[in-house]
Amino acid sequence: MRTTRITGPDGRVTVIQTRSRCGCLTAFLAVFVVAGPAALFPGPLAVAAYVALGVITTLACIGWLLQNRRQAAPQPPPAPVAPPPPLP
């Protein structure tokens, strides 16, 4: 869930919360991951498919975490503007 806070010129704060729209996709992927390889491949290949899905999922989660950490990192303040040189 994402929360956005908007502060108006009069000081009032409006909070907007939006929900994720990936609920159906997550449910489909969960059913596919649990039932897919077992239904599509014979025993040893199904095990290999589950291992591959585990590796892919782990890499995707690591990438997602790194991306969120980069976005959440505080930005350095802008450099101060140097005053113009004095006139002769």
C-alpha positions in Angstrom: 0.0 0.0 0.0 1.3 3.4 -0.9 0.6 6.5 1.1 0.9 10.0 -0.3 0.6 13.1 2.0 -0.3 16.4 0.4 0.0 19.6 2.5 -2.1 22.5 1.2 -1.1 26.1 1.5 -3.4 26.5 4.5 -1.6 23.8 6.4 -4.2 21.1 5.9 -2.9 17.6 5.2 -4.6 15.2 2.9 -3.6 11.5 3.0 -4.2 9.3 -0.1 -3.7 5.6 0.2 -3.6 3.3 -2.8 -3.6 -0.4 -2.8 -1.5 -2.7 -4.9 -3.2 -4.1 -8.0 -1.1 -7.3 -8.2 -3.4 -9.5 -6.0 -4.8 -11.6 -8.9 -1.5 -11.9 -10.5 0.1 -13.0 -7.3 -2.6 -15.7 -6.8 -2.2 -16.9 -10.3 1.6 -17.2 -10.0 1.3 -19.0 -6.6 -1.0 -21.6 -8.2 1.2 -21.9 -11.2 4.4 -22.3 -9.2 2.8 -24.9 -6.9 1.1 -27.0 -9.6 2.8 -26.0 -12.8 6.1 -27.9 -12.9 4.6 -31.0 -11.3 1.9 -31.1 -14.0 4.2 -30.2 -16.9 7.3 -32.3 -16.3 8.1 -35.8 -15.1 9.6 -36.2 -11.6 13.3 -35.3 -12.0 12.6 -32.4 -14.4 9.9 -31.1 -12.0 12.5 -30.9 -9.2 14.9 -29.0 -11.5 12.0 -26.7 -12.5 11.3 -26.0 -8.9 15.0 -25.3 -8.2 15.1 -22.9 -11.2 11.9 -21.1 -10.0 13.5 -20.7 -6.5 16.6 -19.2 -8.0 14.6 -16.8 -10.2 12.4 -15.8 -7.4 15.4 -15.2 -5.1 17.1 -13.0 -7.7 13.9 -11.1 -8.3 13.4 -10.4 -4.6 17.0 -9.3 -4.2 16.6 -6.9 -7.1 13.4 -5.6 -5.7 15.0 -5.0 -2.3 18.0 -3.3 -3.8 15.8 -1.0 -5.9 13.7 0.0 -2.9 16.8 0.6 -0.8 18.2 2.9 -3.5 15.0 4.8 -3.7 14.7 5.2 0.1 18.3 6.5 0.4 18.5 10.1 1.5 19.5 12.5 -1.2 22.4 14.8 -0.5 21.5 18.5 -0.2 22.2 20.6 -3.2 25.4 22.5 -3.3 25.2 26.1 -2.2 25.3 28.7 -5.0 28.4 30.8 -4.9 27.8 34.6 -4.7 28.7 36.6 -7.8 32.1 38.2 -7.8 32.2 41.8 -6.5 32.1 44.6 -9.0 35.2 46.8 -9.4 
